[in-house]
């Protein structure tokens, strides 16, 4: 699977898991912002720096999604294999990871 299609599949999977993927430019913020998962008013978002290379976007999003339970949804085999390689603990199930931040 080519990188653009893989990234689209990862974003589609995030939507199935009720995570909104939003791309924003962090250059104008004046702070050191990082791409990652956050919770705003009981809703999960993955905020992606749109200036990152496509390969970095795939790595960041697959690391996040790899930490979640995806057994209840259909995942394209190529994507599932990638997620299994990237899996780690934490995420929208209530636990927080280094990249998950809760904002009230």
ABEGO torsion letter per residue (X at the ends): XBAAAAAAAAAAAAAAAGBBBBBBBAAAAGBBBBBEBBBBGGBBBBBBBAABBAAAAAAAAAAAAAABBAAABBBBAAAAAAAAAABBBEEAAGBBBAABBBBX
